[in-house]
Structure formats: structure tokens, C-alpha cells
């Protein structure tokens, strides 16, 4: 035990399973996916988000109206985490680190513009385009495409006014957000931080973008490690925020820790013959391996189902030369892009706090006996991001 240990003292999770700790624990106990939609965005299956009573975390209707859906989702989850940590009176000193995408398009407006321009010659189409954009877009459209608007809305709605940082780009954004928050706490630059991200899956624009990159599964749903017939991700609406605290800070205010956050390592790879990737993650695993207990090691995998990263993750974990109990979070909740790594870290903290671990969903997921004391969280992204985190249970004698 050390005063500069980092504790997870609160989590806010929203996914296809719902929004509470109980809903996610129930989902982890079932060998089946959370809510699944195979028709609305066919041929792409996805995991939709639950209905939310926004007034519970975003009380002002004006605040709700000026946010895009992903901002409302993230702001809502951030409030859940603050409440879970009983930290409403600490928001003025709370640092904020957010991972999210670049905003959302107005699909209805895009459709109407394309329909109006289709029959026109180029000269007339240019004039018509300017007219429709001038009348259809808000003056803040450009700003609405920036991920730091989520951080801004969290600051406005919840009063989080410490330092603020934002990240964009695949799972790496969420992993780096967690890594940097942990590093600031470990070095004493911060005492308490709110870190996480949000992603809306029910968006044709993003589905088409990911599909064009060959990243999505089409047709029938299957668990992540059973997608050899049609490799690819199944998207899922997710938002996850964690409250991280220095252990001494948490104990001083009488807060209980859900889990201890240890090593967080991130890397990028071209995933080519010259640069196959996973060097940073493999080195981090070798560093943490001596501290892990013997026996089967539980792993919450962020693997998406895209073919190459799935193979790479298996190679890296196999290099530990020990039995593993791997669970693909994407099989239950889908791929949450920037929100995926914070969500999986939050799931690990929940499992450690409750002495639970997901039941297997497919043959590659070996049974795990007993409550976990340590969990690895991996983030082998659909494109180039790679990450790993180690979380551990906090013994009762170390709690406040």
C-alpha cells in the first residue's frame, strides 16, 4: 500500500445493458449479448444504447438542446461517475480528461441537401448548396465537430473546473486519456480526476465510414472470437467515466476504492511486415507479470473482431506463457471506439469490487474459478491502437 496508489472510486457506465452497476453485473452473468439490433442498420448488427432520463444528470433543457446526442450521453455518464464516487463537493478541484470523436452530422439535413442538388447542373448546385447551408446549419457547427465540446459541457453541467484535456482517435484516445490521468495522479500533479469517453453507434455516417475501411461485420451477429467467417467489429453505443483518486486523498475523505489502477501502457503500430506492432504492450506485460498471482489470469479484452488485431492480441497474451481466462467485452456490448477502453476498465473495476467475472460466451473463453484479484484490460484497436491496463482488488484493510 502507498499513498500515491491510484484508486478507482466511482464509475459511470452506459451501454446496451443499461446504465447501472446492477445492470452491467447482470449482463456479465449471462452468456449472451446485451440488447442487439440486427434490422435498423442492416446489414450491420449493432448494440443500441438504452433510453435515458436526461433530466437526472442534465437538469436544464437548454443544456440538453444545445448538445449533440453523443455529448448528452457522455455528460450523463460523467454525472453518474461523480455521484458513484460521492464527489459532488470535489468537482472544483477535479481534473477532466475526455476521449471522444469529432461530433455528429445532421443526417436529415445531408439527405435533403443531396436530394435538392441531384437534379441541378453544377453551377446551380453550388448556389443552392450555399443557400441550404446558410439556412440549415447552426453558427456553432464547426465547434460542434470538436471533441472538447464534451469536456466543455461536462464542466458547465457538473461544475468540473480542474485542468482539462481531450483526445480523439480510435481506442487509443480512451487508453491515452486513462494513461495520462493515472500518470498525473502518480506524480502528484493531480489528486482526483474524471476520465472517460462516449460513442453513439446508431449513426449511418460512422457505419459507412468504418465499413469503407473494412472494419465491420455484416449479417448475423457472432461473438468476437467466432467471427472467422466474416471478421469485423459490431458497434455499440457506450459511455464510460471513471473517477480516479490518489489513495491518500480517497482515504482522507472516507471514500471506498473499487479497484487499484496500476500499469497503463499504450502504443501505435502500422501492423505491417516491418512494424507488426504490440511492442509497447508486450513490454508492459513482461514488466507487470511478476506481480500477478499464479493460476488462470482474467483478461477483459477490447478486441473488436477485426482479423489482424485479433491475431496480434492472441500472440501478445500467449507470450505470457500462462493460462488465461479472456472475455471479449465487445461480444456483450459492442465496439465503443474512443469509449471502449474506459468502459472496459470500468467493467474491470466493477468486477473486482463485486468479486465477479463474466461467464464465457464461446469456446475460446476459458472458465475462471473464483473471484478475481487482478484483471488485465486490453485494447487492440480496429486500426492501429494498442493498450493494456492492470487493475487489482483493494484489500479491506487498505480501505478507509
C-alpha positions, 0 to 999 in steps of 0.5 A, spaced: 500 500 500 502 507 498 499 513 498 500 515 491 496 508 489 491 510 484 484 508 486 478 507 482 472 510 486 466 511 482 464 509 475 459 511 470 457 506 465 452 506 459 451 501 454 446 496 451 445 493 458 443 499 461 446 504 465 447 501 472 452 497 476 446 492 477 445 492 470 452 491 467 453 485 473 447 482 470 449 482 463 456 479 465 452 473 468 449 471 462 452 468 456 449 472 451 449 479 448 446 485 451 440 488 447 442 487 439 439 490 433 440 486 427 434 490 422 435 498 423 442 498 420 442 492 416 446 489 414 450 491 420 448 488 427 449 493 432 448 494 440 443 500 441 444 504 447 438 504 452 433 510 453 435 515 458 432 520 463 436 526 461 433 530 466 437 526 472 444 528 470 442 534 465 437 538 469 436 544 464 433 543 457 437 548 454 443 544 456 440 538 453 438 542 446 444 545 445 448 538 445 449 533 440 446 526 442 453 523 443 455 529 448 448 528 452 450 521 453 457 522 455 455 528 460 450 523 463 455 518 464 460 523 467 454 525 472 453 518 474 461 517 475 461 523 480 455 521 484 458 513 484 464 516 487 460 521 492 464 527 489 459 532 488 463 537 493 470 535 489 468 537 482 472 544 483 478 541 484 477 535 479 481 534 473 477 532 466 480 528 461 475 526 455 476 521 449 471 522 444 470 523 436 469 529 432 461 530 433 455 528 429 452 530 422 445 532 421 443 526 417 436 529 415 439 535 413 445 531 408 439 527 405 435 533 403 441 537 401 443 531 396 436 530 394 435 538 392 442 538 388 441 531 384 437 534 379 441 541 378 447 542 373 453 544 377 453 551 377 446 551 380 448 546 385 453 550 388 448 556 389 443 552 392 448 548 396 450 555 399 443 557 400 441 550 404 447 551 408 446 558 410 439 556 412 440 549 415 446 549 419 447 552 426 453 558 427 456 553 432 457 547 427 464 547 426 465 547 434 460 542 434 465 537 430 470 538 436 471 533 441 472 538 447 465 540 446 464 534 451 469 536 456 466 543 455 459 541 457 461 536 462 464 542 466 458 547 465 453 541 467 457 538 473 461 544 475 468 540 473 473 546 473 480 542 474 485 542 468 482 539 462 484 535 456 481 531 450 483 526 445 480 523 439 482 517 435 480 510 435 481 506 442 487 509 443 484 516 445 480 512 451 487 508 453 491 515 452 486 519 456 486 513 462 494 513 461 495 520 462 490 521 468 493 515 472 500 518 470 498 525 473 495 522 479 502 518 480 506 524 480 502 528 484 500 533 479 493 531 480 489 528 486 482 526 483 480 526 476 474 524 471 476 520 465 472 517 460 469 517 453 462 516 449 460 513 442 453 513 439 453 507 434 446 508 431 449 513 426 449 511 418 455 516 417 460 512 422 457 505 419 459 507 412 465 510 414 468 504 418 465 499 413 469 503 407 475 501 411 473 494 412 472 494 419 465 491 420 461 485 420 455 484 416 449 479 417 448 475 423 451 477 429 457 472 432 461 473 438 468 476 437 472 470 437 467 466 432 467 471 427 472 467 422 467 467 417 466 474 416 471 478 421 469 485 423 467 489 429 459 490 431 458 497 434 455 499 440 453 505 443 457 506 450 459 511 455 464 510 460 467 515 466 471 513 471 473 517 477 480 516 479 483 518 486 490 518 489 489 513 495 491 518 500 486 523 498 480 517 497 482 515 504 482 522 507 475 523 505 472 516 507 471 514 500 471 506 498 476 504 492 473 499 487 479 497 484 487 499 484 489 502 477 496 500 476 500 499 469 497 503 463 501 502 457 499 504 450 502 504 443 501 505 435 503 500 430 502 500 422 501 492 423 505 491 417 511 486 415 516 491 418 512 494 424 507 488 426 506 492 432 504 490 440 511 492 442 509 497 447 504 492 450 508 486 450 513 490 454 508 492 459 506 485 460 513 482 461 514 488 466 507 487 470 507 479 470 511 478 476 506 481 480 500 477 478 498 471 482 499 464 479 493 460 476 488 462 470 489 470 469 482 474 467 483 478 461 477 483 459 479 484 452 477 490 447 478 486 441 473 488 436 473 482 431 477 485 426 482 479 423 489 482 424 488 485 431 485 479 433 491 475 431 496 480 434 492 480 441 492 472 441 500 472 440 501 478 445 497 474 451 500 467 449 507 470 450 505 470 457 506 463 457 500 462 462 493 460 462 488 465 461 481 466 462 479 472 456 472 475 455 471 479 449 467 485 452 465 487 445 461 480 444 456 483 450 456 490 448 459 492 442 465 496 439 465 503 443 471 506 439 474 512 443 469 509 449 471 502 449 477 502 453 474 506 459 468 502 459 472 496 459 476 498 465 470 500 468 467 493 467 474 491 470 473 495 476 466 493 477 468 486 477 473 486 482 469 490 487 463 485 486 468 479 486 465 477 479 467 475 472 463 474 466 461 467 464 464 465 457 460 466 451 464 461 446 469 456 446 475 460 446 473 463 453 476 459 458 472 458 465 475 462 471 474 459 478 473 464 483 473 471 484 478 475 481 484 479 484 487 482 478 484 483 471 488 485 465 484 490 460 486 490 453 485 494 447 487 492 440 484 497 436 480 496 429 486 500 426 492 501 429 491 502 437 494 498 442 493 498 450 493 494 456 491 496 463 492 492 470 487 493 475 487 489 482 482 488 488 483 493 494 484 489 500 479 491 506 484 493 510 487 498 505 480 501 505 478 507 509 
